[in-house]
Amino acid sequence: MQTSPTPVVAVRELVKHYGAVRAVDGVDFTVTAGEIYALLGLNGAGKTTTIRMLLSMISPTSGSVSLFGEPVTPTARHLWSKVGYLVETPAAYPELTVRQNIAVMARLKRMPAHTVDTTVERLGLTPYADRRSRELSLGNQQRLGLAKALLGQPALLILDEPANGLDPAGVTEIRQLLKDLAAAGAAILLSSHILAEVAKLATRIGIIHHGKMITEIAASDLALHARRRLEIGSRDQRAAARILAEAGYPPQPAGQLLALTADDAVTSPDRIATVLVAAGCPPTHLAIREDDLETVFLRLTRQETHP
């Protein structure tokens, strides 16, 4: 029988209390090689606290974290040679240039000197290579932080809000870079509150709310959580609503439109159009809409807050 590979990241019943505040409350998840796992949650949900415990920056109140099958402990220093990370605000020596900052990190990681120029080019920092880091824009400071995290082709990349400060072109570049790294076998764990970007990037999503893991969603299964509806517009919405209700399709308001969620209405919108046309109230708008990740997220977190 074939056994599953050892997860690159394994988090079990992770808890962190600050006095009476339960910042992280029993979180479980794993990340495997080649996977992009996103921790999704509102600001203050517990994402960054979880990542800081993963990196041994803070100690958990209880629970465990393992990387590459080994427990994360203060003495497990050998693990960090395989890990690249960027947590919260990217740190840099303000008086050193971009190239010098990356060179310092390369020496700490015992990387060859040629990796510095390769990394500068890879992150689009060549025009700023000789500029002091304190003179960089927020977006280029973020690129510098990502460049240091990516040195040495880490087997695990842990990123907290990696798109912070980047313009749309930069977000697209980083998205493709992370996809390429995952395709080459790296495990990537990222946290974000940018729902649209997570939907384009992650292979699996863990939704955290008030320190708890509400649910995990595989990107391929997102459609199962996304509700579909038929949106309808007409010149007389009151009449259309009455006609649909009398035909057994009571609509719901959807802004200026009406919405039907019944399966047969969504799968056969022509039937709904026929009902309205036959009653003398033809539709001026008829479209099938599906929840995006933001709608799914809000629905799940609302359920958690108001069971």
Summary of the structure (lengths in Angstrom):
residues: 307
radius of gyration: 24.3
end to end distance: 41.6
largest distance: 77.1
contacts: 951
relative contact order: 0.13
helix: 39%
strand: 28%
